[in-house]
Amino acid sequence: MPLKFKNFNNLKYVGGLSQIKNINNPIKLSANESALGPSKKAISAFIQHSKKISRYPDGNSNDLIKTISKNFKLNPNNLIVGNGSDEIISLACQLFLTPNDEVIVTEYSFLMYRIYTKIFGGKVILAKEDDLKADINSILAKVNSRTKIVFLANPNNPTGTYLDKQEMLLLRKKLRSNILLVVDDAYSEFVVNKDYTSGLDLFRNCNNVLVTRSFSKIYGLASLRLGWGYASKNLIQAMKLIKPPFNVNSAAQKAGVEAINDRSWLRKNVDHNSKWADIFFENFINLGILTNTPVANFFLMRFDNKIITADNVYNKFIKSKIILRKMKGYGLPNALRVTIGNSKENSSFLKTLNRIFDV
């Protein structure tokens, strides 16, 4: 008899393309990666410690946790480091979900929330968004006795929208206390809007919130798969019991320490992103392209008001050796997501964009 195993065929995550057939050295603006790359100090640390690959890493990532604790003024007992923030999300689902428990996600949220929910036997409940923005009332209307977790990325990928401080606090206040609110802060470092407050700053004294952070975006360490989470001591202890014993390699841990400590590089990245976000937005408005206001390191371009379709726009960019992200998997077939790149990449993108729309 053949082996029988669970069928996860419909759960595969498909990331942004990095290569296109017959096109050498394309401009990749499809994965929300860092425009400027990692800090030189982080690169040096990685190279130095990559020479010690015969040794197991520190299973608790103590140096990195101490660095996070110091820089963000957090109790180290409330911190956990993961193989990307994806692993933190996975651990939360593994810890909380039993078959038929329900998890609420917003309509156009990051796909990994629903993938991990299903892997661990939970049921995904979609809350409608209001003009591509998370809607508190819609989320609350979906809550029932089986609800265990609410996932919310703020800012949200791929829509580029966000909830302000008061909206976030109101959501937590109105949710039952035994529902875990997971706030994904992956893009929080990019946000300069005055009405925005990160989940980390909002909920650092909250016992029923898990906040995740990523090194893949502004820190430029996407290839190293590094992320961290902050929650109550009890929740973090429980997550550490079920995490793999050596989940983060030594070189990644050391690079993460230097990435966080290099604050001048962080500021350079924020300034670069803010400058180009305003330029992108101005071009979109001038061309009549529907999009979100500047907030993170990407934009969602929608073509519902245009004769040309997203597929046609995508193909025209491919001919110019520029890769964008299709949004069909998110239920947005007539939209494309573009990442803010370095100055040369951005100039090429805008030149092609204006040529496509005959400006």
Secondary structure, DSSP 8 states (H G I E B T S, - for coil): --------GGG--------BTTB-S-EE-SS---SS-S-HHHHHHHHHHGGGTTS---TT-HHHHHHHHHHHT--GGGEEEESSHHHHHHHHHHHH--TT-EEEEETT--HHHHHHHHHTT-EEEEE--SSSS--HHHHHHT--TTEEEEEEESS-TTT-----HHHHHHHHHHS-TTSEEEEE-TTGGG---TT---HHHHSTT-TTEEEEEESSSTT--GGG--EEEE--HHHHHHHHHHS-TT-S-HHHHHHHHHHHH-HHHHHHHHHHHHHHHHHHHHHHHHHT-B---S-SSEEEEE-TTSSS-HHHHHHHHHHTTEE-EE-GGGT-TTEEEEE---HHHHHHHHHHHHHHTT-
